[in-house]
């Protein structure tokens, strides 16, 4: 075990009594409880943690928070491995195993770094420019290779062993972030009695106060934080959520929070606690106190390990007593880095120089730095950095007045740490997600919240307020106002604790720090986006190539498109673009931030909705019988329907084709039974029930006799088929409508729409009874014998119970509704019993049918049998562009009715033309050739592209009944092509010729149906 | 996720509702009396405004009632919820976000949209 040589002897919020051992890239290190992986590595002197995305340059830890772009980690192994985690957010625990990503064979010696030598070819838009031809190479060759070379982490290949859950809550005030502003807002809101949620992504509350040494009310800020948290805990309506990232801000103050409940513990050590929890919060008011992210400076080779954000270094020395170096150079354009330098110095780091891009370093912080004897170089730039796997020194030079060039000769300063600060970007991500409008603040050189759209308020540095007393006051006021808006308290801000204000000197927005050669010339790279390896030269090149919109620039250069969403890079990239376009920054605009704020596991989004709970399954009352008899199932909507019933014996189990052929033979020659319970059933009652049906079906329903069934087609106002089914008149004011299985809910909603909005004068009521009834459809020449045995009191003679009629009878001892309707073309009875008797009915049918060889059949056989008869299936033969006339079903469209839904549209020019795509049958010249459904059809066998398409195959099967293949197709001008030959090009040079026929292949006279 | 104040059931998540497109498009009483252009106007043309949009929603997984909503198409803020047959004009209830204490008038059953 190596010693943590870069750890201060005292201080920090780590628990020195609880040492923790962990491994990184296979080596064992020591840290302490309270360390992040990043702080523990730094305390062990480890800076090189990864290789960059494109050039495989050595990279170190940049930040101390969720904005980290470099230190991406693959955590753990096997089924618990997780990619792309930020070392700066990982809490270490005993036995933690972490490794670098994107390096092979190791992060120390990485073969991919050859890309850095070749970097001149990897310019902006390189992939777009290079991997263009041939097109087919993209999927097969280029992309896989690029993905491997430019890989982020690896997803686990095994199922996740952990479980996740969700909470749905309402709150009066949701506060995001627990720094000085957020904590103060929480106190203000909580004291009103409001229901408050305080969420913070870190393990401890306190935000920025954890990493500085500010005093509040004359005590260390941490004491004030502890007291505030203690006070909050005492309120019964306050919920404190540490380790919880607010990842998404959606409409009407709906926010999504991801809480990491066990990630700070050894994996698998808390098997009864959900690993992560998703909070779905509907908040009356939201207070955003999300803080700010420090901006890197864009200077030559600013990406070497050991070059860090100044505020991050400050956090490491104060919060973790970790020393990121022994001798530091500070590069800054603002005052905050001076505060960092003073803290670093107090922690024992030698300040070799403060390089200030500004012409003058004034103010109390600079005065203190000078008092301590720091070498402060104003109007000076870092023009080069030295070292490869760790920075070893920098060159500095004076700048000219505008800061566009350097003067004189470089001076080298040795160091092992560069702390940089380019100013601060308010973390406006959630504000932006809430669709609020951002405003560019020229004085602060950053985007701040402008106009709000939702019920939210920003407070503290996420609003551009960087001064501690002001943050506390703003938090207090905002919390009180939010509570008042949610109906609590009087809106008066509580008293604010005392803190010291440091009036900052203005920063100097110098977006590119000059060096001895212009940007893009020479070997030096000025990185803008560390994660995606985008440099200032790439941004300038894109601008020269005409990418002047920030949205285009982003996609072309990939700036800000990494897993960090450009938290450290966006404003720098935008400013460089603006400068090259000579436009003000607000005019160039900013990109929209989208959820999630930081990468979120799929597990927490899925919660418990995995495996069997991934989707609801609807099963019929006969389902257990189907399962017991080996049915293969098909999903139809959410229903599980038997697809076919394969028979097995010693030789093996039938395949689908064999089973379907056997089932078809049984129905055509003997008797079969289908579970049709899933068909949509709508009970329609009221004096105007018939009137409603007459208006929504294309055919007439007013005069349907009681006890009679009628097939109907429903169209939308545009005349296109929407659904079909059989409706039966049960009484004078009582009908039962059936719909297709998949459309039941849609049809009900649509009928309600007309009843409630267009025809509110109709006295009619609808009730969905789909699940109230179980339905068995007995079909085949021997169907009558089977039903006769089950319902001995019912007269089944064709005269007493003809086709398309309805009877009530006792079937197998249960009161039943029997419909003599058919979807197979055979004599058929659909028996409906109350759902609880469904299984009983089915078992009795099987018993009664046994001597007739009754065969259960599934949806596939049903499809074949109906196709032989040319019966359509809505959604298969139709696609919302097909009229009943197109289907050859003009007979179902009334000529007499004055109006029905769709009627007016049949005389529209487009629907009235005679050469629309029409439903025809297709018989392949080779009877054994079964065309794939969806096959396009052409008029000529071999033409040069583009060959005009006539239409496509909608249904295609091998028909055992006919001993050959059959197909249905929608073909342009199909009715006029009867007897013609058309072609189905199947690709690979194979073209199948087929004859156009009528779509009814079997018993066109309907003799069997009426038998 | 919108929060929609069903006039019958109160505020509920958007996932309980179905969307019915633009409101106040009345089906012509006698479609056969319309010209092709008038009929096409009814079938296909919508106003698609940037701003206040009056639209129909149905509480599919609740009371199954249709009603009208006025929603801002840019901000998604809902400014009015009113029953079928409610007037297009009338007083708008200006509501800040997430405080949609919209007092929908007692819906009149059987009134035209």
Interface residues (C-beta under 8 A of the other chain):
Chain A: X250 X251 X252 X253 X254 X282 X283 X284 X285 X435 X453 X454 X455 X485 X717 X718 X745 X748 X749 X752 X753 X756 X757 X758 X760 X761 X898 X899 X903 X904 X905 X907 X908 X909
Chain B: X1 X2 X3 X14 X18 X20 X26 X27 X30 X31 X32 X34 X36 X39 X40 X42 X43 X56 X58 X60 X64 X65 X66 X74 X75 X76 X77 X78 X84 X85 X96 X97 X98 X99 X100 X109 X110 X111 X112 X113
